[in-house]
Structures are given as C-alpha cells and as structure tokens.
Amino acid sequence: MPSFRYSAIDQSGRSFSGTLDADTREAVREKLAERRYHIVNIDEVAVVQASQLGELVNSTFNRVKQSELVIFSRQFATMIDAGLSVLKCLDILQKQAKDPVLNEALKVIRHDVHSGTSLTEAMSKHPRVFTKLYVNMIRSAEAGGILDQVLDRLASFLENELEMRNKVRSAMMYPTVVLIFATIVMGVMMWWVLPQFQHIFTDMGIQKLPTTTALMLGLAMYSKQYWYLIPVAVVGIWFGLFSYGRTEQGALHLDEIKLRIPLYGDILLKVSVSRFARTFGTLISSGVPILRALEITTDTAGNQAVASVIEKSRQSVKDGDKMSTQMQLSPIFPVMVTQMIAVGEETGRLDQMLIKISDFYEAEVDNTLKGLASLIEPIMIVGLGIMVGFIAVSVITPIYTLVGNVK
C-alpha cells in the first residue's frame, strides 16, 4: 500500500505533518477530512514495504554486533532523555547506523511505529537484531514510561557482557595460537622429517630399531600414507558431536561434561553464573515479571546444564515456592550464590543481590583468566619440549646404539 506525506492545520490552527498509508490520494483526503483537518499538501512517499525489508533483515545469517547495539542503546537513551519523540530518535539512529542489518531493521521499525505499532511489537519482528531480553525490557519500559532509564540499563548490561566475552577470548588466544603452531610443527616432522630418517637408518644397516623409534616412524609412515583419514575423522567427530548437541538430551550431557573439565569448566561455570545473575537482575529491576524474567534467562543462559536448573526454579516459583529452594538442590550453583538469592528473596532486594553476585563472579573470572595466562605459558612450553624431546630421543637412540656396536 502506498504511503502519503501530508501537511495540515487542525481546528486550533496548529500546523503539523505526518504520513498515512492509503490506496489513493483521495483516500488520504477523506481520512483527513473525517478528522476535520484543513489540508495544505499531500505527496506520495517512496517507502519500501515493511514486509520486504523484514524478509531481507530476517533472511540474513548475520547478526548485529553487540558493540553496535551498545552504541544504539546509549544514543537512543540520550535522545529520549533530551525530550525527542521515539519516531524522531529512530529516524536519526537509522540514518547514522553503519551496520547494514541494523540499518534495514530500523527502517522497518520506524515505518511500523509511524503506522501505529508499539516500539516493542516493532522490535519483536527482528529477533536477529533484538533478543528476547531486549524486547521484554523495552516492553516494561513502555509500560512504566521509563524508556530512557531502561535503554541506559540495557547499554550497561551489553557492555558488561561484551567485556566479559572479550576477556575470555583474549585469554584463549595465546594457547590457541601455540596449539596451532605445535600441530603444524608436528605435522611437518611426521610427514617430512621422520621419513628421511627412515632412509638414513636403512642405509646405515640398522635392522632392529628401539620401540619408541619404530613407533614414531610407523606413525609417520601411516599418517603420510593415509593422510586423508585425518580430516575425515575430524569432520566425522565434529559432525557427530554437533548432531548429538542439537538434541535436548545431548546438549545437556555435553554441557555437563564441559563443566567437569578441569580449569576450563570452572571458568565456564563462573561466566554462566555471572551472566545469569546480571541478566535476571537487569530484567526484574526493569519491571519484567519474575516468571517471564526466568523464562528469558533460561533461553540466554548459554549452558544447558545451568538452564535446566533455572527452568526448574521457574517451575518452583510458578508452584508458589521460592526460587532459591530448587537451586540449593542442584550441585551446579555455588552455595554463596544460592544463599545470596535466598537473602534477596527474604528482603525484597533480589535485583540488588543478583547484580552483586554478577560483579563478584566477573571479578573472579578476571582474576582466574589473569592467573591462567601466567600458568598456561610454562605448561605449553613444557608440553612442546616433551613432544620435541621425545621425537629427538627416538631419532638419536638408534644412532647411539649403532656407534656403540661399532666400538
């Protein structure tokens, strides 16, 4: 349906303008005449249909970067606090949005809001841009008339989550690079260096090789001869785990195993608890009902084992019991967390307790990652030294044996 931009004067003599969707220009005149407006001008606007833009935005596999959403939320909050209308804010934000997915989504949202749709409904049509958490907090903000405060809170939440993710990623960067380098070095030695020694030993007349040498040379020979089985095995294992992880039970089992991995599991649990506490605390402090907040937190937990406990707690609250009761029965959540949640439920300050829990565990993760960085370096060096040393000993041992026999 075409859109028409009009200028008119109301009964009090105030000039204003707007946009209406109608089949023809005459239909717009009739609608304005019913409202007793004096029409000054009507022009057709070339507007891309919302349905078309919606298909474009939601068909893409790219999600908006979290850093872009942080900037968007901060700017939106500032403009609302300055007294600008939601429609004007969306217009400004859409024009300066650099991310193409966010830009197209804001076009659709602005069109929908201008057509009379609420901001919450308009945002909910773009799940690849605005998460359930984001949409529900906007819904509570619209209901309470505190859109600027909630947007500012959302920006802070996204900033904290992004900072946490970057810390974990930075800590994992060094061991990942070293592991890749070690794999390349081992591949070169197994496929090119060790086969050369096989010919040398044959030319030297060494008939019986030590066990370690025979093992290394055999492994090198078979890995070079059947190299194609390595990527097939890797892809097969990955596909199997991926398929198993797509099932509800499989995802739960794999995430439980992740939490049991030494050191990594401890970091993963702290990150999950921190994320749960901050998400849940932000939601209920913004006026989202506790059952709805727990449902959203379950979806955004990031670990099925943690999500399972949260879902059981939601059912407990639904049945009239306390949330902390169910959490205390689970071995996943630390005792300190369940006790602080219980105190928050008793005192009516659950949101504050949850934010304190999140701050504490974010600091714990930060300290653990700093210690991990200093611990991983010597472990990786020792590990590489052992591998290279084992290969070197396996190669040198037959030569020493031959020299001894000659003497």
Summary of the structure (lengths in Angstrom):
residues: 407
radius of gyration: 31.1
end to end distance: 98.6
largest distance: 117.5
contacts: 1179
relative contact order: 0.07
helix: 76%
strand: 5%
